[in-house]
């Protein structure tokens, strides 16, 4: 097996993304009547400026952030302290938990059954029904370190001010409509990939660059392989959310005419597994399991195992390290000489 193909097979994490078509053509501009004065150009509308939250709104938003922090730290007792004695939670399936003690027990059981649960919450609106009662609407993203897909919910909470502190009287959760979840929210867990990467071994140099596509709809990965005395290779991969499979998926085209695709699963806080399959330029099918372990923010270890090429078992490729490229050094601009006096 040539080293060139082994390297390409390792880099072919999955496949190629779909490219969105350009926007619809604009209608032609109206032609002014003969002799009419030309219309003044339309002035762009000033962007809406969201007013700063009031002190009470800020206190509520800070409380929601504190809730997220306690949840992500698996602090069931701390979460229970945020609720009134007779508070209730209604989950997206309609199940109700009532009473502060029961709420604390419910969270403790969830953290024990699902270690590593994390939540991110965002407040969209705070509406005061009275000076001491507020309705809060927002959204949350629940993720698990064990590889479960993220769960997106909307919440509607009723807060009551007691002894100068805002306490939760009720939380009602509902599943977020799929159309309301942005591509960026689906792919945010892979944002660590963005940047320029390189692997330099004794007989090859692999460069890779990952960028966001327009509107952060896809991650776009390009790579280039250089080897002495051999023809180089390159490719482009799109990584996006596949609503049909309900999973992150990638699509790849390489410069030799091959293509492939893969399904991504998070199997640990710093580990991703990709089940990849594809077709080489000569028609032979390929498949492999790629395992990506995040060593730190600047290095990733990748292995490609269970490799099949044209129906034949191929050797595993293990522990290839890609490191983030250091930024190019800034070029000093020489100071201009002052003009001489006449």
N, C-alpha and C positions, 0 to 999 in steps of 0.2 A: 504494500500500500504506500503510495507516494505521500511524502510529508505535506505536499501542497494540498492534496485533497483532505488529509486529516485536519489541517488547520482550517480549511474552508468549512468542513463539516462541523467543526466546533463553533465557528462563528455564526453558522446558519441557525440561529436560535429559533426561528420560526418562519416568517413569510413576509408578505407584502400587503400594505393597507390600501384601502380604496381612496381615490382622489376625488374630492368634491368638485362638481362642475362649477364653472364661473357663474356669476349672478346673471339674472335676466337682463336683456338689453333695455336701456332706458328709452322712453319715448322721445321723439324729436322735440326740440325746443320750439315754442310758438313763434311764428314770424310776425313782427309788428306791422300794422297797417301802414301803407304809404303815408309819409308825412308825420307819422306819430313819433313822439319823442321816445327814445329808447328807455325801457324800464330800468329803474335802478336795480343794481344787483342785490339779491336777497342777502341779508345779513345773517350769519350763522347764529343759531340760538345759543345763548350762554349756558354752559353746563349747570345742571341743578346742583346746588351746594346743600348737602345734608346738614341741618343744624346740629350743633354740639348737644349731647344729651344733658338733661338737667341733672342736678345732684342726685335726685331720687332715681332717675332712670339709670344713671351710672352705677348707683348702689345695687340695683337689680341686675344689671349686666355683669357686674363684678361677682354677684352671687351665682349667676349661671356659670361663669368661668371657674369659680371655686368648686361648684358641683362637678364639673368635668375633671378638675384636678383630683378631687377626692375619689371619683369613680375610677380613673385611670390608675390611681395608687391603691385600689382595692380596699379602701377605708370605709367599711360598712357602717361603723359606729359614727364616723364623722358625717356621712351622708344622712343618717337618721336624725342627727341634730339639726339639719336644715328644715325638717318637717314639723308641722303642728301635731299635737297628740292624736287628733282624729283625722289626719290627712289620708288621702287615697291616691293610688296610682292605677290607671287603666291602660293596659298594654295594647298593641295593635290588634291582638286577637280578641280583645274584649274582656280579658281576665282582670279582676280587680283585687288589689291588695289594700286593706284599710287598717289604719292605725300606725303610729310611728314605730312601735316595737316590731310589728309585722313587716313593715317596710325595711327595717334594718336586717331582719332575718332573711328576707327575700334577696337583698343585695349580697349578704354573706354567703348564701347558698349558691348564687350565680357565680361569685368569684371563686368559690371552691370547685365548682363543676367546670368552669372555663377560665383557667389561669391566664393572665395576660390580656384580659379584656381592656380595651381603650375606647374612649368616646370623645368626639369633638362636637361642640355645640355652638350654635350661632343664633343670636337674638335678631329677629326681623322687625318686631313691633312690640312696644310697651304702651298699653292703654290703661289709664287710671280711671277706674269706675268710681272710686271715692279717693280722698287723700290717703287712705290707709288700705285700699284694696286695688290691686293691679292685675290685668290680664296680659300675659306674655305669650307671644307666638314666635316660634323659631323652628330650627331644623337641627338634626343631629346625625352623626355618622358613627356607627358602632363597628369596631373591628376586633378580630381575635388573633392572638399570636400563634394559634394552632393551624392557621391556614384557611379558616372559613372566610367566605366572601363578605365584604363589608355590607352592613345593613343600614339603609338610609330611612330615617323617620322624620315626621313632623310632630311637633309637640305644642300643646296648648295648656298653659299652666295658670293657675290662680294663686296669687301671692297675697299675704296679709301681713301688715306691719304690726308687730307685737314688741313692746318694750324697746322701741327704736330699731328693731331688726326685722328684715323681711323674711317671712317663713312661708314654706310651701304648704298650701292647703289642698291642692289637687294638681295632678298631671294627667293629661289625656294624650296618648300617643297614637299615631296612625302611620301606616306605611306610606312613604313618599311616592307619588306617581312617577313611573319610569321617565316620563317626558320632562319632569322637573329636575332630574339629576344630570348635572353637566358632565361632559366627557372628562374634564379636569378632575372632578370629584372622583370619578371611577379610576383614574390613573394616578392619582396623587401619591399612592403608595410606591410608585416606581420613579418618583421625581429624583431620587438619588442617582439615577442613571445619567441625568443631564450633564453634559460636559464633554471633554476630549480625553480619550484613553489611549494607552499604548502598551504593547507587550513586545519586548526586544529579547529574542533568544539568540543562540549561536548561529542559527541558519534561517532566521526569518525576522521580519518586522511587521507587526500588525498595528494599524492605527484605526481608531474608531471614534466617531463623533455622534452625540445624541442631542437633538434639539426638539423643542416643541413646534408642532405645525401651527398654522393659523388658528386662532381662537382656542389654542391648547386642546385641539380635538384629537390629535394623535401625537405620539412620540415618534420621531423619525431618526433612524439610526443608519449611518453610512459607514462603511469600512473599506479598508484598502490593505492588501497583503503584498509585501515585497520580499522576494527571495533571490539570492544570487544565482545567476545562470538559469533562471526559470521565468516563465511568463507570469506576471503578477495577476491579481484578481481583485475584484471589488464587488460591492453589492449595496442594496438599499433595503431597509426593513421599516415597516410601519407597525407600530404597536398601539392597539386601541381596544375599546370595549365592544364585545360581540353580543348584541342583545339576544341573538338566537340561542347561543349556548349559555348565556348568563355568566360569561367569564372573560377575562382579559385574553386577547388573541393577537398573534402577530403574523405578518405575511412578508415574505422575502423574495426578491429577484436578485440573482447574481449575474455578473458580467459574462459568464460562460453560457447563459441561456437556461440555467436551472432555476427552479422555484420551490418554495415550501411554505409551510404554515405550522403554528404551534399554539398550544393552550397553556396558559400560565396559571400556576397555583402557588399561593404562599403557604409554605409548610412550617414556618418558624418566624420568629421576629426578624431574623436576618438571613432567611433562606427562601429561595424561590426554585420551583421545579417546572421545567418546560417539557411537555410531551410533543416532540417535533416529528414531522414527516414531510417528505418532499419528493421531487423528481429531478434527476440529473439531466444534463443536456442530451445524453444519449438514450434517455427514456427509462433508465434503471431507477426503481423506487428506493428511497432511503427512509430510515426512521432512527430515532435516538431519544434518549432522556438526558436533558441537560440540567445540571444542578448548579445554582449560583449562590455562593455564600459571601455575604458582605463582611469583609474583614474589618474595615473602617470606612470613613467617608471617602477615602482616596484609593482604596484597593478592593478588588473583588476576585475571588477564586472560583474558577469554573471547571467543571468536569462534564464530559460527554460519555455516557455509558449505554449499554444495551444497543449498540449501533448495528444496524443491518443495512447492507448495501447490495442491491440487486439480489436479494434473497440469501446473501452470504453474511455470516457474522464477521464484523470488523472489530479490530482492537479498540479497547476503551482509551479515551484521552482524559487524563486526570490532572488536577491541580495546576491548571494554567492560570497565572496571575496577571490581571490587567490592572494597571495603575493610572491614576489621573495625571494627565500631563501638566507640568508646571506652566504657569502663564509666561508668555514671552517677556523678557526683561524690557523695561521701558527705555526708549531711546532718548538720551539727553539732547536737548535742543540748545546749541551754543547761543549764548547771549549776543545780541546784535551790538556792534560797536557804535558808540554815539557819533553822530555826524560832526565832522570837524568844523570849527568856526571859520567863517569866511575871512 
